[in-house]
Amino acid sequence: MPWKHNGKIIKEGKAWVSDSGVKHPAIWMRWSDSEKKDNGLTWEDPPASEAPFDNRFYWSRKTDGSLTEKSLTDINVVDKDGKEVIDPKTGKQMIQLGLKSIWITQTKQTANSLLSESDWMITRKAEKGTAIPDATTKYRDSVRTSCNTIETKINNCSNLTQFMALFDAPVDSDGKPTDGKAPINDFPTEN
């Protein structure tokens, strides 16, 4: 929960009046915690069910604060009676894609986007025989290799903790981010 005055929520960016009639400015959030307390404000932690969560990996938070994980694998969709839900467009059972499928698709799209920038050189080579610069060929090979490496890392995850680790950028011994990329985004940069 946010800051409160005598049980009443005080909204950020809004001026407020204390029970004793003192008017406080809209910039009260700039005050230190001790200044807020000196002016009669109290902090109330939000209930566990309202704590923020990373919606890349979780669907929701339960009332007890625990998280509802997204599945790593694809799931066949069934109704409340356990019967297959049929996709009216395909006539086949609907499938809810898991995190692995979603992020493998995203990885392929990223690789495709990176490669598309130099696709014109491949077309020119095919049509006119113009040589492709070695740096471009090496970069394109590196993009494809990175894509395969990332897909392998995704597929090798056996639980959500391992999968979430793919999104962690490398840090130094002090916990500060280095120049490295998170494994899920470890594509080369073109020189």
C-alpha positions in Angstrom: 0.0 0.0 0.0 1.1 3.6 -0.4 1.7 6.3 2.2 -1.4 7.0 4.3 -2.5 9.7 6.7 -4.9 8.4 9.4 -5.8 5.4 7.3 -6.5 7.5 4.2 -4.3 6.9 1.1 -2.4 9.9 0.0 -1.9 9.9 -3.8 1.4 10.7 -5.4 1.5 14.1 -7.1 -1.5 15.3 -5.3 -1.6 18.0 -2.5 -3.3 16.9 0.7 -4.5 18.4 3.9 -3.8 16.9 7.3 -6.5 16.4 10.0 -5.2 19.5 11.7 -5.8 21.6 8.5 -2.2 21.9 7.4 -2.0 21.9 3.6 0.8 19.9 2.1 2.2 20.4 -1.5 1.8 17.9 -4.4 5.6 17.4 -4.2 5.4 15.7 -0.8 6.9 12.5 -2.4 10.2 14.3 -2.5 10.3 14.4 1.3 12.5 11.9 3.1 10.8 9.0 4.9 11.5 10.8 8.2 9.9 14.0 6.9 6.8 12.1 5.8 6.5 10.5 9.2 7.0 13.8 10.9 4.0 15.1 8.9 1.8 12.2 10.1 2.2 9.8 7.2 2.7 6.1 7.6 3.7 3.4 5.2 1.8 0.2 4.9 3.3 -2.6 2.9 0.9 -3.9 0.2 -0.7 -7.3 0.8 1.3 -10.2 -0.7 -1.4 -10.6 -3.4 -0.6 -7.1 -4.7 3.2 -7.3 -4.9 4.6 -6.7 -8.4 5.7 -9.6 -10.5 7.5 -10.2 -13.8 4.7 -11.0 -16.3 7.2 -12.5 -18.7 7.3 -15.5 -16.5 4.2 -15.4 -14.4 0.4 -15.2 -15.1 -0.7 -13.7 -11.8 -0.2 -13.6 -8.0 -2.5 -15.6 -5.7 -4.0 -14.1 -2.6 -1.3 -15.8 -0.5 1.3 -14.0 -2.6 2.6 -17.1 -4.4 3.0 -16.8 -8.2 1.2 -18.6 -11.0 4.0 -19.7 -13.3 3.7 -19.7 -17.1 4.4 -23.1 -18.6 7.8 -23.8 -20.3 6.2 -26.2 -22.7 3.2 -26.0 -25.0 -0.1 -27.1 -23.4 -3.1 -28.6 -25.2 -6.2 -26.5 -24.3 -9.1 -28.3 -22.7 -12.4 -27.0 -21.3 -13.6 -27.3 -17.7 -14.7 -30.9 -18.4 -11.2 -31.9 -19.8 -12.4 -32.0 -23.4 -10.3 -30.8 -26.2 -11.0 -27.2 -27.3 -11.0 -27.1 -31.1 -9.7 -24.2 -33.0 -12.5 -23.2 -35.4 -10.0 -22.1 -38.1 -7.9 -25.2 -38.2 -10.3 -27.8 -36.8 -7.4 -29.0 -34.5 -7.0 -28.9 -30.8 -5.9 -25.4 -29.6 -2.5 -25.2 -28.1 -1.3 -22.6 -25.6 2.3 -21.9 -26.4 4.8 -22.3 -23.7 7.7 -19.9 -22.9 10.2 -22.1 -24.8 8.1 -21.9 -28.0 7.4 -18.2 -27.6 11.1 -17.3 -27.0 12.4 -19.6 -29.8 10.1 -17.8 -32.2 11.3 -14.4 -30.8 14.9 -15.5 -31.2 14.3 -16.5 -34.8 12.6 -13.2 -35.5 15.5 -11.3 -34.0 18.0 -13.3 -36.1 15.9 -12.7 -39.2 15.7 -9.0 -38.6 19.5 -8.8 -38.1 20.1 -10.8 -41.3 17.5 -8.9 -43.4 19.7 -5.7 -43.2 22.3 -7.4 -45.5 19.9 -9.6 -47.5 20.3 -7.1 -50.4 23.9 -8.1 -50.7 22.9 -11.8 -51.1 20.4 -10.9 -53.8 23.0 -8.7 -55.6 25.5 -11.6 -55.5 22.9 -13.9 -57.0 21.8 -11.5 -59.7 25.1 -9.7 -60.5 27.8 -11.8 -59.1 29.1 -9.0 -56.9 31.2 -10.3 -54.1 29.8 -10.1 -50.5 32.3 -8.5 -48.1 34.0 -11.0 -45.8 33.0 -9.0 -42.7 29.3 -9.3 -43.8 29.6 -13.1 -44.4 31.3 -13.5 -41.0 28.6 -11.4 -39.3 25.7 -13.3 -40.9 27.3 -16.6 -39.9 27.7 -15.3 -36.4 24.1 -14.3 -36.2 23.0 -17.8 -37.3 25.4 -19.4 -34.8 24.1 -17.1 -32.0 20.5 -18.0 -32.9 21.3 -21.7 -32.7 23.1 -21.2 -29.4 20.3 -19.3 -27.8 17.7 -21.8 -29.0 19.8 -24.6 -27.5 20.0 -22.8 -24.2 16.2 -22.3 -24.2 15.6 -25.9 -25.0 18.0 -27.1 -22.3 16.0 -25.3 -19.5 14.2 -27.9 -17.4 12.6 -25.4 -15.0 11.5 -21.8 -14.8 14.5 -20.7 -12.6 16.9 -21.9 -15.4 14.8 -20.2 -18.0 14.7 -16.9 -16.1 18.5 -17.0 -15.7 18.7 -16.6 -19.5 17.4 -13.0 -19.0 20.1 -12.0 -16.5 22.8 -9.8 -17.8 26.3 -10.6 -16.6 27.5 -8.7 -13.5 30.9 -8.1 -12.0 32.0 -9.2 -8.5 30.2 -6.1 -7.0 26.9 -7.0 -8.7 27.2 -4.2 -11.3 26.2 -5.0 -14.9 29.1 -5.5 -17.3 29.1 -4.8 -21.0 27.9 -8.4 -21.7 24.5 -9.3 -22.9 21.9 -11.6 -21.3 22.1 -15.0 -22.8 18.6 -14.6 -24.4 19.9 -11.6 -26.3 23.5 -12.6 -27.0 23.5 -11.7 -30.7 26.6 -10.1 -32.3 26.8 -6.5 -33.2 27.8 -5.6 -36.7 31.2 -3.8 -37.0 
